[in-house]
Amino acid sequence: MAYAAKNRAILLQKGKRMKQLLEKIRRVPRWGIITGIVYFALQYGLYRLGNTLSVVLGTIQWSFDCKIPVIDDLFPVIPVFSVIYLYSYIFWIMGPMAVSLTKKRNFANYIIGLSLAYLIGFLCFIFVPTYMDRVKEGLMEYGSKPGIFNALLNTIYAADGSEKAFNLIPSYHCLISTYCYLGVRKQPEISKGFQNYSLIMAILIVLSTLFTKQHYIIDCITGIGISIGCYILMEKLDPGKKYID
């Protein structure tokens, strides 16, 4: 009897938490949802456009391998991290949606800062082009290995240059994921649980770029650095204050 009562209490608690979660989702304004989708599409467009323009302008001829062997060779390929790497796309859509629940001043600062971070990354893709030779790294062999995670990894490579990948610096995965966390950090409207979730996801996504060999360590550092730099700049300039006024 005591065991059954305990189980009922647990189920009731889970049901309550689920209702609270659904209620929070319902509170997300339509413009927050639209912003999440638009900015997801924007990052993809800028990523592809940056590569195209580097070819058209000829700057791709300057591309260099930014690998630091003594560090990057420490990270093995762990195919299961391809799941987290792909999940990041959902996380990025959730970012603006979550921040839309905070004060409009914070949301304005978030969008302006994220836009600036996007732009800096975009310019780097064009004028500081980098590449990874996946054949040299021994990564193309994963396509012939069995297992769903190897298949996912091979799909990621095929969609991103196949044997040779460009646009490494900065890692958009690290840049955007870091900013998704910074947007909800210390915001009273956002639960501690979601703040912690965002931090953990940002860390896991950074690791996924390394364990899937999609990026080198310098790409991650650059992406995180740009994100934090833009966030601090917005904190100081506070352009969202003009929006409120």
C-alpha positions, 0 to 999 in steps of 0.5 A: 500500500505504501509503495503504491501511494508513493508511486501515485505521489510521484506520478502526480508530481510528474503530471504537475510538472508537465502541466507547468511546462505546457503552460510555459510553452503556451505563454511563448508569444507568436513573435518569439516563435517566429524569431526562433525559426527566422534566426535558425534559417538566418544562421544556415543562410549566412553559413552557406552564403559565406562559403559561396562568397569566399569562392566568388571573391577568391578569398577561399584561396587563403584558407588554412588548416587551423588544427593544433595537433597537440590539442586536437588529437586528444579528442577521439571520434565518438559517433554518439555525439552526432545526436547532440550535434544535430539536436543543437538545431532544435536548441537554437530555435528554442533560444529566442523563444525562451528569451521572449518570455523575459523583459523586452529590454533583454530580448532586444539586447539578445537579438541585437547581440546575436545578430552582431555575433552572426555578422562577425562569424559571417565575415570570418567565413569570407575573409578568414577562411579555414578548412578541414581535410577529412580524408587526411583526418581519417574521417571518411571511413565512418561511412562504411562502419555499421551502426546508426551513430556512424550513419548519422556522422556520415550524414553530417559530413556529407551535408557539410563539404564531404571530404573537405569542410570549410567555415570552421572559424568560428564554430557557429555551433559554439557561438549560437549555443553559448548565446542561447545560454547567455540570453536566459542566464540570471533572468528571473522570468526563466526557471533555474531548471531551464537555465541549468539545462541551457548551460548543460546543453551549450557545454554538450554541444561544444563537446559534440563539435570536437567529438564529431571532429566537425571543428578544432579547438580554436574554432570552439574558442573563437565561437565562444569568445565572439558570443561572450564579447557581443553579450558583454558589449550589449550589457554595456551599451544596453541598446534595448533601453531605447526600445523600452523608452 
